[in-house]
Amino acid sequence: MRGEMVCMEGDPAREVYLLTSGVVKVMKCVADGQTVIFGLGLPGDVIGPSNHSTECGYSTTIEALRPTQALAWRLHDFKSIVERCPAMSQNILRIQHGNLLEIEERFCEMATKTVSQRLARQLVRLHGKLGRSTDGLTEISLSREELAQMTGTTLFSTSRLLAEWETRGFVRSRREAVTICDPESLNALSE
């Protein structure tokens, strides 16, 4: 269910998970109690230690954003399967490479774009990746705080921008979701 932990950063890595439904957030908690969301896990994504080693722990915390189901393998068993199935190893590398490219893109945005541009870009990305169509509009089931954690800004700045964009008709915002009303305008804001 939403809010349940799949695994916690630092815990010994005992299992590898293949998401079959739902959405999870991949995050890291920093020393002052803040959280940074690196990305989202979607059906088909593999979650576990990046090197599939039994000696390491989980490097991130994984929390369900929606009701989520996953297949689980003991780490040792999964490692044996991957060794016998090169196609699986290639798929895992492809997924990890895609995640790395998104993190690189977001890092560059944090160094070169305004908060407004970063938030608009993240909503545009999520529109195609996570959005659910409702009455011809796209709803993204993330809180303002989660959006702030994904864009490297504060809850205050995220709330202020969403309120401004709501008066302009670009979005509708509520506690745990943002509805995209005008994706073209958001895309223009992101440039």
Residue pairs with C-beta under 8 A, 6 or more apart in sequence:
1 64
1 67
2 64
2 65
2 66
2 67
3 63
3 64
4 63
4 64
5 61
5 62
5 63
5 64
6 17
6 24
6 47
6 62
6 63
6 64
6 68
6 70
7 13
7 15
7 17
7 47
7 58
7 61
7 62
8 58
8 61
9 28
9 29
9 57
9 58
9 59
9 60
9 61
10 57
10 58
11 57
11 58
12 57
13 48
13 49
13 53
13 54
13 56
13 57
13 58
13 75
14 74
14 75
15 48
15 72
15 73
15 74
15 75
15 78
16 46
16 47
16 48
16 49
16 52
16 72
16 73
16 75
16 78
17 46
17 47
17 48
17 62
17 70
17 71
17 72
18 44
18 45
18 46
18 47
18 70
18 71
18 72
18 73
19 41
19 42
19 43
19 44
19 45
19 46
19 47
19 68
19 69
19 70
20 43
20 69
20 70
20 71
21 43
21 67
21 68
21 69
22 43
22 64
22 65
22 66
22 67
22 68
22 69
23 40
23 41
23 42
23 64
23 65
23 66
23 68
23 130
23 141
24 40
24 41
24 47
24 62
24 63
24 64
24 65
24 68
25 37
25 39
25 40
25 41
25 62
25 63
25 65
25 146
26 37
26 38
26 39
26 40
26 41
26 47
26 60
26 61
26 62
26 99
27 35
27 36
27 37
27 38
27 60
27 61
27 62
27 63
27 149
28 35
28 36
28 38
28 59
28 60
28 61
29 35
29 61
30 36
34 149
35 149
36 149
36 152
37 146
37 149
37 150
38 60
38 99
38 103
39 99
39 102
39 103
40 65
40 129
40 130
41 47
41 62
42 129
42 130
44 95
45 95
46 91
46 92
46 95
47 62
47 70
48 58
48 75
48 78
49 56
49 57
49 58
49 59
49 75
50 59
50 96
52 75
52 78
52 79
52 82
53 75
54 75
54 76
54 79
65 141
65 142
65 146
66 141
73 81
81 88
82 88
82 89
82 92
83 89
102 125
106 118
106 122
106 150
106 151
106 152
109 117
109 118
109 121
109 151
110 118
110 151
110 152
113 121
115 151
115 153
115 157
115 161
116 161
116 189
117 189
117 190
117 191
118 151
118 152
118 153
119 147
119 151
119 153
119 157
119 158
119 161
119 162
120 186
120 187
120 189
120 190
121 190
122 147
122 150
122 151
123 140
123 147
123 171
123 178
123 180
123 186
124 183
124 186
124 187
124 190
126 140
126 142
127 138
127 140
127 180
127 183
127 186
130 140
130 141
130 142
131 138
131 139
131 140
131 180
132 138
132 139
132 140
132 141
133 139
134 179
137 172
137 179
137 180
137 181
138 179
138 180
138 183
139 177
139 178
139 179
139 180
140 177
140 178
140 179
140 180
141 176
141 177
142 150
142 176
142 177
142 178
143 175
143 176
143 177
144 155
144 158
144 159
144 162
144 173
144 178
145 155
145 158
147 158
147 162
147 178
148 154
148 155
148 157
148 158
151 158
162 171
162 173
162 178
163 173
165 171
165 186
165 189
166 172
166 173
168 185
169 181
169 182
169 185
170 180
170 181
170 182
170 185
170 186
170 189
171 178
171 179
171 180
171 181
171 182
171 186
172 178
172 179
172 181
173 179
180 186
